[in-house]
Amino acid sequence: MNYSGTGNEKATPASELNRTHVGQTVSFEPDEFTLVFGKIAAIARKEGGVTIALQGVEGSGGLQSSYSLPGSQHVYLQPDMLTNTESTIKDLFGKVQENLRGGHKGDDRTDKL
């Protein structure tokens, strides 16, 4: 296999995973024969690598509950909707502040074509 994520997933080196990624949906290839999809339960950084534990896998028909990956290997994260929404709100708030501070001239009418 040669998995490179889907259009909405963000490629992230395993070494960049941190506590903010716990609970996010992830996909990765731990080896050339396996493709893993799951939610991150825990992340452990070790010398030369990262171990990812998955939520809800323990005792599920022989599936592994954790995987060790080299730090340089990409994992693919689903977009965090809360962070995306927060960024959008901050951007819009910044534009409103700019308009209130005088960035918007009174003679510029938005209702004119």
N, C-alpha and C positions, 0 to 999 in steps of 0.2 A: 504494500500500500504506500501511497505517497499523499497523505492527507495535508491539505493546506488551509483548512477552515472553510467556512461559508462566507458569503458576502457581508454579513453583519457581524461576524466575529472579529475580534482584535487579536492579532498575533503578539504574544508577549514572551520573552525569554523566561524560562522557569526560574532563573536566578532573581528576577525582578518581582516575583510574587511576594506578597506580604500580608499582614493581618487584614487589610482592607479587602482582600480577595476572598476571604473565608465566606462561604455561603453563595458565591457566584457559580454559575454553570460554566463548566470547562470541558474541552475536548482535546485529546492529544493521542499520539501514537507511542506507547512505551516500547514497542518493538515493531519489526516490519510486518508482523502478522496480526496485530491487535490494534483496534481503534476504540478508545475509551470516551464515554460521555458520562458526566456526572456533576454533582455539586461538591465543592471543596468543603471538607469538614475541618481539616487542619493542614498546616504547611510546616515542614521541618527543614531547616537549612543545615546541610552538612558540608564537610570539606569536599569540594568538587561537585556537589550536587544538591538536589532538592527532593524531598519526599512529600508526595501529595496523598493525603487520606481523603477518601470519599464518604459522603453521608449516606446512610441507609443501605450499605452494601454488605455489612457483616452478616454472615450466615445465609447469603442469597445464592444458593445453587453453585457454589464453587467459584464465584467471582472474587477477584482480589479486592481488598478494601484499601490498599495503599500501593503506590508506585514510586520507585526511585528514578529520577531523571537527571541527566547531566544539566548543569546550569544554563548551557547555551541552547538547549532544545526549546523550540517554541511550543507553547500551549496556546489554545485559542479560547478566549473569554467572550461570553455573550455580553453585549452592552449592558451596563448597569443603568437601568431606567431612572433611578433616583438621582444619580450623578448627572445624567444627561438633562433631566428636568431642572435640576439645581443650576446648571450652567446656563440654560436657556433663560431662566428667571433672572439670574444675575445680569446677563446681557441686556435683557429688556429693561431692567431697573436702571442700568447704567445709561441707556438711551433716554429714559424718562428724566433722570437727573440732569443730563446734558441739556435737554430741552428746557427744563425749569431754570437752569443757570444762565440761559441766554443763548444757547446754541441754536435755538429756533427763533428766527426773526418774526416779529409780529406781522410784517407785511407779506410773509410767505404764507399763502393760504393753501391749505391742503385740499380744500374742496374745489379748487379751480382745476380745469383740465389743461 
